[in-house]
Amino acid sequence: MCNKEFFSKTKCSAVFVNVSRGEVVDQSALIQALKSGEIFSAGLDVATPEPLPTDHELLQLDNVVITPHLGSATVNTRKAMAELAARNILQGLAGEEMISRIA
């Protein structure tokens, strides 16, 4: 968890980047670290909730860049996702175990 203790151990020149899950960051602690200068800036591809409300404090900070959960939007990743979906469909139709079945 990236919380107050985590941010207190960073350099003031740190740029915090999160492209994993919004839930791994205590956003209140992140906001405080950004406002106090404990860290320099943040780049976020994920947040909680998604999308953030338009009046969310993170959106008001000049030292934050937020993208709309596009971290996986590469040609290779999208191709792999399409191939996995196609394999799952074909295996499911054939009565076989799917690679990534959702229970």
Buried (B, 14 or more C-beta within 10 A) or exposed (E): EBBBEBBEEBEEEBEBEBEEEBEEBBBEBBBBBBEEEBBBBBBBBBBEEEEBEEEBBBEEBEEBEBEEBEBEEEEEEEEEEEEEEEBBEEBEEEEEEBEEEEE
